Amino acid sequence: MEYGKKVWIFPDAEMPPVGVNAIPGHESIIITNVCDRDAHIRITLLYTERDPVTDIEVTVGAKRVRCLRTNEERDFGQHTAREGEQYAIMLESDVPVVAQYGRAEPRTVSFYTTPGYCE
């Protein structure tokens, strides 16, 4: 049986600044693939005041999980998140996956995760 969905949207992404006691903030997308074949995923970044980015592609191996840090070049290439910029993230996969967004919010010393809208 395959679990998950092929399209996920996270409408509230924002790389938080350094916060209380110089604690760094971070955000990430966690993708779980329970299928028997690799998931090939295209990531689209949608911004308030600039053109979308549509050329980020990642693979999540069969029966694997992958954490993508939005501020890491190894995960987002030249499109790493800018501190304080509001944007949305859309994932499109060729197999069903389960995805979740997480943010370490140092301004309030909290961490939260949320599932996105999925189709």
Order of alpha helices (4+ residues) and beta strands (2+ residues): beta-beta-beta-beta-beta-alpha-beta-beta-beta
